[in-house]
Every structure is written in structure tokens, then in C-alpha cells.
């Protein structure tokens, strides 16, 4: 199998797995804080075992500053997950996932505010188009506070993801697997005050879904993505990234019967097109899938050339 073909298969599989994330969260039966805590716990075990087996801890490249940046990114990442999972409960997996994909625009705004990067007229146009799509997708009507609440949670998650990416992008010479490991480990003490472990006693089979979130969606999925990034051009990664929301919407309909309305459906291509254009813009800051947004590594596998988003 050619290198690029293999990368395409790996990233497509990773994005398909991302699209099933919402079902694992909902079916676990746990609250968002408990879900994220155990995702961090089982995810740390999976990423730690993989990194140990591959010898990544030798010559890890961390300094005090890099470790601090990774931990700060972890703060943003874990609360990004909390807000995204709250959005699943308040609205639907489909709506939350589509709104969550406004992340690139917040990253552009962060670059403009903190790095004084100029936003071109073209980017402003795409931002305006994405905003129009967001208004259509929200489908919020007067009195529908649940939908408005879910929209707010999804937007908050998108902002936090952009902040995590903005911070983590400044870490160089460290493998993304190790940065991801630091980030999920950061989530454990961070979430302890918020998690109600007594409520997890009666989860039963819900524990299998939580273990799956850690091993499948925080271990296997990221390993597949990081391996694919070194094999694929930026444009192909950006396009394949939209397998995630497509699968999420399909799964939400198949499992829960949720689907967006006609007016909402009109907003989806606007957000997708605008996001793709901003992603492929050479001057836009690059991103990688959470919990380890793009980093410059000392080997090809450690670097990601493009932006992909996953919960």
C-alpha cells in the first residue's frame, strides 16, 4: 500500500471513530464531568502504554516551559470536552458537532488579537459566511432555551479548543503523543473537585462506554491521526476532516432519530465551506486534533501539516 493511500485509510478511520464519540458519551450514562475524568484516566493509560512501547519517553524533548504550555493546553482541552458533552445533552450530537466546527474562525481571531496577524478581506468574508451558516444551523426559536443553551456550550467548546491549539502550537521538538499524554494527565486533578464518583456506582455497562472513550477515542484514534499526518498533504487532511461531522450526523440519526431541519441543513455547507477555506489559507494558524494541537517535532511523525478537529 502506498504511503499516501495508507495515510488516507488511517485518517478516514480516525474521523469515522470521531463521529461515534457522541454515542459513547450519551450511552455511558455519566455526567459530562465524570465522562471527561474517566476519558482522561483511560486515555492516559492507553497513550502512556503506546508511548512506552515505542520508546517515546527517551529523549522526550520536554523542558519546564514546554511542560507548562502542555499543561495549560490540557486545561483548555479538558474543559472543551466538558462543554462539548454538555452540548450533546442540551441539544443534539448533530447540532453540537456542526457548531463545534467553527473552531478555525476563533483561532484566526486569536491570532489577530495576540499575534497581531492581519485578517484579510477574504477571511472576513468567510467569517461572515460561517456566521450566517451558524445562525441557520442553530435553528433557535423564541422560547427554545435548551437549543440556545446547547449552542452556547458548543461555541464555548470551540473557543476552548482554539485556545488549546494556540498554546500548544508553541511547543516544538516534542512528540504529539507525549503532549496529549500530559494534557489528559492534567485533566485528572483538574476535574477531581467537579466529579461525583458516587453517581458512577450504578453505571453498569456504562463503564464499557467510558473505557471505549479512553482506549478507542483517546488512544487508538490519536495514534491513527498522528501516523496519517506525516503521510498526507494539507489539502487532503483538511477535506478528510469533514468525515467526522458527516459520520456524527449520520450516527445521531441512525441511533437516536435526531436530524436537523431543512433551514438548519442550509447552514451546514456554509460552515463547512468557510471552515475549509480558512483551513487551507496559508496564513491561517495550523491546528491538529485535540488533545494535542499541531506541534513541531523532531521526527516526521511528530508534526502535523494541517488542521483536523475531533472531540
LUMRO-464491 format. One line per 10 residues: for each residue x, y, z of C-alpha. Coordinates in nm, 2 decimals, padded with zeros to 4 digits. Example, Ala and Ser with C-alpha at 12.3 -4.5 7.8 and 13.67 -1.06 7.14 Angstrom:
! LUMRO-464491
01.23:-00.45:00.78  01.37:-00.11:00.71
This chain:
! LUMRO-464491
00.00:00.00:00.00  00.14:00.34:-00.10  00.23:00.58:00.19  -00.04:00.83:00.10  -00.30:00.57:00.05  -00.22:00.42:00.39  -00.24:00.77:00.54  -00.58:00.82:00.38  -00.71:00.50:00.52  -00.57:00.58:00.87
-00.72:00.93:00.88  -01.05:00.83:00.74  -01.08:00.55:01.00  -00.98:00.81:01.27  -01.25:01.05:01.16  -01.51:00.77:01.15  -01.42:00.69:01.51  -01.45:01.06:01.60  -01.80:01.06:01.45  -01.91:00.79:01.70
-01.78:00.99:02.00  -02.12:01.13:02.09  -02.29:00.79:02.12  -02.02:00.67:02.36  -02.07:00.98:02.57  -02.45:00.95:02.58  -02.46:00.58:02.63  -02.22:00.59:02.92  -02.50:00.74:03.13  -02.25:00.95:03.32
-02.25:01.33:03.36  -02.00:01.53:03.14  -01.75:01.59:03.42  -01.74:01.21:03.51  -01.72:01.12:03.14  -01.42:01.36:03.08  -01.24:01.24:03.40  -01.26:00.88:03.30  -01.17:00.96:02.94  -00.86:01.13:03.07
-00.78:00.83:03.30  -00.83:00.55:03.05  -00.68:00.77:02.77  -00.37:00.84:02.97  -00.32:00.46:03.03  -00.36:00.40:02.65  -00.13:00.68:02.54  00.12:00.60:02.81  00.14:00.24:02.72  00.18:00.32:02.35
00.45:00.58:02.41  00.64:00.35:02.64  00.62:00.06:02.38  00.75:00.30:02.11  01.03:00.44:02.33  00.90:00.79:02.31  01.00:00.88:02.67  01.36:00.85:02.57  01.48:01.20:02.45  01.13:01.33:02.51
01.23:01.69:02.45  01.03:01.85:02.73  01.16:02.15:02.92  00.99:02.32:03.21  00.84:02.58:02.98  00.72:02.32:02.73  00.57:02.11:03.01  00.39:02.42:03.14  00.25:02.50:02.80  00.13:02.14:02.75
-00.04:02.15:03.09  -00.21:02.49:03.01  -00.33:02.34:02.68  -00.46:02.05:02.89  -00.67:02.28:03.10  -00.84:02.42:02.78  -00.88:02.07:02.63  -01.05:01.90:02.92  -01.30:02.19:02.97  -01.35:02.19:02.59
-01.46:01.83:02.63  -01.69:01.91:02.92  -01.87:02.19:02.73  -01.90:01.98:02.41  -02.05:01.69:02.61  -02.29:01.93:02.78  -02.39:02.05:02.44  -02.48:01.69:02.34  -02.72:01.67:02.63  -02.87:02.02:02.58
-02.93:01.99:02.21  -02.82:01.70:01.99  -02.49:01.54:01.87  -02.55:01.67:01.52  -02.61:02.03:01.61  -02.33:02.04:01.87  -02.08:01.89:01.62  -02.16:02.13:01.34  -02.14:02.43:01.57  -01.81:02.29:01.72
-01.66:02.31:01.38  -01.64:02.69:01.40  -01.31:02.64:01.58  -01.09:02.77:01.28  -01.25:03.11:01.30  -01.18:03.16:01.67  -00.82:03.06:01.60  -00.79:03.33:01.33  -00.93:03.58:01.58  -00.69:03.47:01.85
-00.40:03.52:01.60  -00.53:03.87:01.52  -00.56:03.97:01.89  -00.24:03.82:02.04  -00.01:03.80:01.74  -00.14:04.10:01.55  -00.19:03.89:01.24  -00.38:04.07:00.98  -00.72:03.93:00.88  -00.76:03.97:00.51
-01.08:04.09:00.34  -01.12:03.73:00.21  -01.11:03.58:00.56  -01.35:03.84:00.69  -01.59:03.73:00.41  -01.55:03.36:00.50  -01.61:03.45:00.87  -01.93:03.63:00.78  -02.04:03.33:00.57  -01.97:03.10:00.86
-02.17:03.33:01.09  -02.46:03.32:00.85  -02.44:02.94:00.85  -02.43:02.93:01.23  -02.75:03.13:01.25  -02.92:02.89:01.01  -02.79:02.58:01.18  -02.88:02.70:01.53  -03.25:02.70:01.43  -03.32:02.86:01.76
-03.68:02.99:01.80  -03.81:03.22:02.07  -03.87:03.02:02.39  -03.64:02.73:02.30  -03.38:02.79:02.58  -03.25:02.43:02.55  -03.13:02.48:02.19  -02.98:02.82:02.28  -02.80:02.66:02.58  -02.67:02.38:02.37
-02.55:02.63:02.11  -02.37:02.83:02.38  -02.20:02.52:02.51  -02.08:02.41:02.16  -01.94:02.76:02.09  -01.76:02.76:02.43  -01.61:02.43:02.35  -01.49:02.57:02.01  -01.33:02.87:02.18  -01.15:02.65:02.43
-01.02:02.42:02.16  -00.89:02.72:01.97  -00.71:02.84:02.29  -00.56:02.49:02.34  -00.44:02.49:01.98  -00.30:02.84:02.01  -00.10:02.75:02.32  00.02:02.40:02.21  00.13:02.52:01.87  00.42:02.70:02.06
00.57:02.36:02.17  00.84:02.24:01.95  01.06:01.93:01.95  00.81:01.71:02.14  00.61:01.43:02.00  00.23:01.50:01.99  00.16:01.17:02.17  00.36:01.29:02.47  00.19:01.63:02.47  -00.15:01.46:02.45
-00.04:01.24:02.75  00.05:01.55:02.96  -00.28:01.71:02.87  -00.50:01.42:02.97  -00.30:01.37:03.29  -00.36:01.74:03.37  -00.73:01.67:03.35  -00.73:01.42:03.64  -00.65:01.66:03.93  -00.83:01.94:03.75
-01.16:01.75:03.74  -01.15:01.59:04.08  -01.34:01.87:04.25  -01.62:01.86:03.99  -01.67:01.48:03.95  -01.93:01.30:04.15  -01.79:00.95:04.17  -02.08:00.83:04.38  -02.30:00.88:04.08  -02.09:00.63:03.88
-02.16:00.34:04.11  -02.47:00.23:03.92  -02.34:00.28:03.56  -02.32:-00.10:03.49  -02.24:-00.14:03.12  -02.18:00.23:03.10  -01.83:00.16:03.22  -01.76:-00.02:02.89  -01.85:00.30:02.70  -01.62:00.50:02.93
-01.33:00.26:02.87  -01.40:00.28:02.50  -01.38:00.66:02.51  -01.03:00.63:02.66  -00.88:00.35:02.47  -01.06:00.40:02.13  -01.12:00.77:02.11  -00.82:00.89:02.31  -00.57:00.62:02.23  -00.63:00.44:01.90
-00.79:00.74:01.73  -00.50:00.98:01.80  -00.23:00.72:01.71  -00.40:00.68:01.37  -00.43:01.05:01.31  -00.07:01.13:01.41  00.05:00.85:01.18  -00.16:00.98:00.89  -00.05:01.34:00.92  00.31:01.26:00.81
00.18:01.09:00.50  -00.08:01.33:00.37  -00.07:01.68:00.21  -00.25:01.96:00.39  -00.54:01.98:00.14  -00.63:01.61:00.17  -00.62:01.62:00.55  -00.85:01.93:00.56  -01.10:01.76:00.33  -01.09:01.42:00.51
-01.15:01.61:00.84  -01.51:01.67:00.74  -01.57:01.29:00.76  -01.61:01.35:01.13  -01.92:01.57:01.13  -02.08:01.38:00.84  -02.05:01.05:01.04  -02.16:01.22:01.36  -02.48:01.34:01.20  -02.54:01.00:01.04
-02.49:00.82:01.36  -02.71:01.06:01.55  -02.99:01.00:01.31  -02.94:00.62:01.30  -02.92:00.57:01.68  -03.14:00.85:01.82  -03.35:00.96:01.53  -03.22:01.31:01.55  -03.18:01.51:01.23  -03.15:01.88:01.15
-03.43:02.06:00.98  -03.44:02.20:00.63  -03.34:02.55:00.73  -03.06:02.42:00.95  -02.94:02.20:00.67  -02.89:02.51:00.46  -02.64:02.64:00.71  -02.42:02.32:00.72  -02.25:02.37:00.38  -02.18:02.73:00.46
-01.99:02.64:00.77  -01.81:02.35:00.60  -01.71:02.56:00.30  -01.59:02.86:00.51  -01.40:02.63:00.75  -01.23:02.45:00.46  -01.13:02.78:00.30  -00.99:02.92:00.62  -00.81:02.59:00.70  -00.64:02.59:00.36
-00.54:02.95:00.38  -00.16:02.96:00.40  -00.16:03.24:00.66  -00.40:03.08:00.90  -00.25:02.91:01.21  -00.24:02.54:01.17  -00.43:02.30:01.40  -00.42:01.94:01.50  -00.68:01.72:01.66  -00.72:01.76:02.03
-00.58:01.69:02.27  -00.25:01.78:02.11  -00.29:02.05:01.85  -00.02:02.10:01.60  00.34:02.07:01.73  00.67:02.08:01.56  00.85:01.75:01.63  01.20:01.62:01.57  01.07:01.34:01.35  00.80:01.34:01.07
00.55:01.15:01.28  00.56:01.42:01.54  00.45:01.70:01.31  00.11:01.77:01.16  00.08:01.98:00.84  -00.29:02.06:00.87  -00.59:02.12:01.07  -00.82:01.84:01.18  -01.08:01.86:01.46  -01.21:01.60:01.68
-01.39:01.59:02.01
